[in-house]
Amino acid sequence: MTQKHCFPPVVDANTRVLVLGSLPGEVSLAQSQYYAHKQNRFWHLMGEVIGQDLAGIDYEARLQMLLLHRVGLWDVVAQAQRQGSLDSNIRNHASNDLIALAESLPQLVAIAFNGATAARLGMRALQDAAGLYQFISLPSSSAAHTKSYAEKLHAWEALRAWLVETNAQRTTKD
């Protein structure tokens, strides 16, 4: 099996929602881009959430648009052995230091997990931070996950609530 590594996090001091995947797939690794596989619906789903056509702009502009809308990206798995792209093939993984990243983001209020594997591994890695952030399990944006786009979008739209800072959220974070 081949050793795979994640990409660096895409975050800044204004990040309010951190979306965590599991580990980039083969196409993403080959292109050095998050969610590069054309059938992965991540950029369409996030575009709907933030009201921007992310799929229609170049990769660097996508990342900048996410940051502008206070969304960060990273992966739960730092490195692992995996044949192909399926999460079910992840073996001997090492986790990223999610707590250290979360603690470095002063505006962070929610951590969303893109898919079941990201949620399972991520919640385990973040168990000491439970209660400090809202955890949101999302259906995977991967084409391998069989829910319809409409079902996925309905779940992903919940992220909007965390992208708008309210007085109540400001009070509980201070």
Sequence and secondary structure as in RCSB ss.txt:
>XXXX:A:sequence
MTQKHCFPPVVDANTRVLVLGSLPGEVSLAQSQYYAHKQNRFWHLMGEVIGQDLAGIDYEARLQMLLLHRVGLWD
VVAQAQRQGSLDSNIRNHASNDLIALAESLPQLVAIAFNGATAARLGMRALQDAAGLYQFISLPSSSAAHTKSYA
EKLHAWEALRAWLVETNAQRTTKD
>XXXX:A:secstr
  EEE    B  TT  EEEEES   HHHHHHT TT STT  HHHHHHHHHTS GGGS HHHHHHHHHHTTEEEEE
SEEEEE SSS GGG EEEEE  HHHHHHT TT  EEEEESHHHHHHHHHHTGGGBTTBEEEEE   STTS S HH
HHHHHHGGGHHHHS  HHHHHHH 
